Amino acid sequence: MCPPEHFGVLYEINPWMHREVAVDLDRARDQWGELVATLVEAGAEVELLEPQPGLPDLVFTANAGTVNNGRYVASRFRHPHRQPEVDHDVAWFEAHGFEVVALPEGIGHEGAGDALPFRGVFLSGYRSRSDAGAHGPLSALLGAPVRPIELVDERLYHLDLTFCPLDDRRALVAPHAWDSYGRKVVEALVPEPFVLTDDEMLAFCANSVVVGRTAVMPACPPRIGRQLESWGFDVVVVAVDEFLKAGGGCRCLTLALDVAVPAAAPTRGARPPSSETGAAR
Amino acid sequence: MSASEVVEVEGHIIDSLILAKVLDVIVDAGAEYRMFDVSIGRTNVDPSRARIEITAPDDDALAALVAQLQIHGANRVAQVDAVTEAAEVDGVLPEGFYATTNLPTQVRMGGHWVDVDNPEMDCALVVGPDGRVLTVPMHRVHAGDPVVVGRDGVRVQPLDRPRGANPFEFMSSEVSSEKPKEQLVARVAERIRAAKAGGGKVLAVCGPAVIHTGAGPDVADLVRAGVIDVLFAGNGFATHDIESNVLGTSLGVPLGDGLPPEGAHSNHLRVINEIRRRGSIAGAVADGYLTGGVMFECVQHGVPFVLGGSVRDDGPLPDVLTDVVEAADAMRAQLPGVTIALMLASTLHAIATGNVLPAGVETYCVDINQAVVTKLADRGSHQALGIVTDVGLFLSTLARHLVP
């Protein structure tokens, strides 16, 4: 995670961002601190990335890259505003013993924000930010199958706003944000989906972090809370509304470093390590 | 003008339904696709790959479609125009010239695929000043002609092999002497009727055995009835046809009782001599020397014929083209519109014809000798049926079906 010292809405690259809406930086610091404390209490270890002036979105570490089995695939951002983040991300991963690899030139992919592991497969969002053509090279670099899902709602520009793995059978899903093929792919992959309403998905309910059996969510209407509790999850809501001004929620503020999708995982039946859905170590 | 492009998709395109989506997008855009070079991953971890050729109604539609497909990760595979090099000398091709097949061929120029006008095997491709592409045999290339070199920007379309229970069902390259001939001939007759109904021409390539076996009158009937539109043969066939009509013998053998009278071995020479006296076969028809037979009917009904010469020819008849290059060119000139070729007891002329025919022409090879039929059927004709039988019996049955 990256402290929000330099966070702000300095440009507009998604429908949520409006430069005239000021970020209350003190409040942002408090909310971010609360999120860290909640994750740690749930059992996560948190590593920090040093914030950089002029890079307000560095705080959204979900987009730093995609991690699997100690290997880190650097992101390649669509918008020039975020492209300078990559050098800082790469430096961190090199310094922390990860194997750092890059996608071929000219292919864009925005990291874990658009690549979520579930049942031995990475689902990868494309169209808004990441390129569909990235999924082949990404698969080769991650050593795991990658299935691209087309995102059709510009407000939900990253996959992690539409899909939240809970455990090895369950996930929060927002099918309205996907095209019909993507819906079929998710339907075939997720044995027990919980379908979010439009309001729920626009409240960033899917942008949650699951650590063990704790779901840390930016919002949780009673309908979702009851379902998660019946599945054995503790739900903790952490207000991150300062960050919603930039179009990011709890999940966007984190990057899971302990993802371990096995190289030759069968698509169905196998039980991937439960830490796969964890936020951080 | 329709436009086409090749795109490639790679990765987990099956499980992610990307391939299905890409194909749907193509069809929804009113374009057509052809998949080739498809490799499907062995397990769900292995990536799959497909190359897809898209044909859209025009350039704009294609550009819009390609842009749309790029969103889904299907990227253009770089395609290049064909490269040409000017021939330096008449009759000599540039080194590395593209050698043709007899299959339908297209050449990419200025980003467009242009159909080759006249597919023929073992030729070169020359781009005309009007942008048309022609197959040209080596000897007809002129200095300065732009000749296609290398394989870039050239593609060949395999012919679809006819399948299932349709009129083509009996067609195959298989040759067998153990097939019911009456049925085969009836089906050939059906195919000829269908071809003629579609405006196609029928070419007959005849060997001397057609006359020796007594089938001359049947072929004459087929010419008179308008079934045969073009005739290719040699000095022998024409000579024996004329001999049998003027003197009643074929190579000295009377077609009536089959017993050769004394001195009849020179009959064909005397006939050739008389035709030479009259300048041409048409001349012999004009002055009443020749009053029947295949050549007579050809002259009477304006059916074009090409008589190709050979080293052992007697005479030859004045109509025989003794320059083989000229003869082959004359044969080529008669091919446009031909959709059915009947190779009738002819080995050398049939092979020569097979060399200049496009692959799509339905070809029926009839010979008593299985080896000849096999050789002809194997010479690259993709729609060839070999019929091992006596050509005389074949033709009399065919005439019974087709001559009113």
Boltz contact constraints between the chains, C-beta under 6 A:
constraints:
  - contact:
      token1: [A, 127]
      token2: [B, 71]
      max_distance: 6.0
  - contact:
      token1: [A, 132]
      token2: [B, 72]
      max_distance: 6.0
  - contact:
      token1: [A, 132]
      token2: [B, 73]
      max_distance: 6.0
  - contact:
      token1: [A, 133]
      token2: [B, 73]
      max_distance: 6.0
  - contact:
      token1: [A, 135]
      token2: [B, 11]
      max_distance: 6.0
  - contact:
      token1: [A, 136]
      token2: [B, 10]
      max_distance: 6.0
  - contact:
      token1: [A, 136]
      token2: [B, 11]
      max_distance: 6.0
  - contact:
      token1: [A, 136]
      token2: [B, 47]
      max_distance: 6.0
  - contact:
      token1: [A, 139]
      token2: [B, 11]
      max_distance: 6.0
  - contact:
      token1: [A, 145]
      token2: [B, 12]
      max_distance: 6.0
  - contact:
      token1: [A, 145]
      token2: [B, 44]
      max_distance: 6.0
  - contact:
      token1: [A, 145]
      token2: [B, 45]
      max_distance: 6.0
  - contact:
      token1: [A, 147]
      token2: [B, 12]
      max_distance: 6.0
  - contact:
      token1: [A, 147]
      token2: [B, 15]
      max_distance: 6.0
  - contact:
      token1: [A, 147]
      token2: [B, 16]
      max_distance: 6.0
  - contact:
      token1: [A, 148]
      token2: [B, 16]
      max_distance: 6.0
  - contact:
      token1: [A, 181]
      token2: [B, 17]
      max_distance: 6.0
  - contact:
      token1: [A, 181]
      token2: [B, 21]
      max_distance: 6.0
  - contact:
      token1: [A, 184]
      token2: [B, 17]
      max_distance: 6.0
  - contact:
      token1: [A, 185]
      token2: [B, 16]
      max_distance: 6.0
  - contact:
      token1: [A, 185]
      token2: [B, 17]
      max_distance: 6.0
  - contact:
      token1: [A, 264]
      token2: [B, 45]
      max_distance: 6.0
  - contact:
      token1: [A, 267]
      token2: [B, 44]
      max_distance: 6.0
